[in-house]
Amino acid sequence: MEAKTILVTGATDGIGKQTALELAKMGHKVLVHGRNKVKSEEAAARIHEISGNDKTEAVHADLTDFDEIKALAKNIRVRQERLDVLLNNAGVFENEKVVLPNGLERTFMVNHMAPFVLTLELLDLLKSTPGARIVNVSSMAQSGSIDFDNLNGEKYFDPYNAYAVSKLENVLFTYKLARMLKDDGVMANCLHPGVINTKLLHAGWGMGGASVHQGAQNSIYAAVSPEMEGKTGLYLVSQQSAKSVAISYDKKVQERLWEISLALAF
């Protein structure tokens, strides 16, 4: 398999770190993203040590900060000649409502707005890379409805609802991207990684799950499998196309979320 350049967000822990490690073992150039410089450099060094792949690079940005996300994208545009895969893996589960300095609730910001902005900032680089792929890690916990007047917890905040809506937003964003980019040769897909033993699962549900190795497999499949060549606009479960919730296919809902997100970020 030809080596690809792959950015994995949230790659200092859990599924993201395991995904980055396994991609590095396959010989790919992996950009290991973390929230801060030290953690991302430590993770990249560890992945380099285990995989023997000297092409790993650390990149960092706090995904609660628009300026840092845009700076990360600029850094990648300047330093990388190509970007074959953008793997938006980072995510949070917040048990309490946390309003950030930019006025956005943390779950909404990290799980939806951050990948939205990072993806748009990297689109030109992706478009210039033949066969580029965007992979958004969603969840089977995606909500079956969305209240556009409560995206930010304005009316009420329930941690499970906030998380579920953010995972629906990942799917809505993916389907809109897939339509928008179908003539540019860039594929956009999303997935459910499985019920995996991560800090996020413990924080939200107080339970364990399958191994992070198992959790990484769907992301790796979507990112580099030849079987996914040319396939776009899919929601994957266990490396198979599956049905997401009904509302995720509503183009008017996709467009409304897109317009709101653009207004908030740019």
Secondary structure, 3 states (H helix, E strand, C coil): CCCCEEEECCCCCHHHHHHHHHHHHCCCEEEEEECCHHHHHHHHHHHHHHHCCCCCEEEECCCCCHHHHHHHHHHHHHHCCCCCEEEECCCCCCCCCCECCCCCEHHHHHHHHHHHHHHHHCHHHHHCCCCCEEEEECCCCCCCCCCCCCCCCCCCCCHHHHHHHHHHHHHHHHHHHHHHHCCCCCEEEEEECCCECCHHHHHHHCCCCECHHHHHHHHHHHHHCHHHCCCCCCEEECCEEECCCHHHHCHHHHHHHHHHHHHHHC
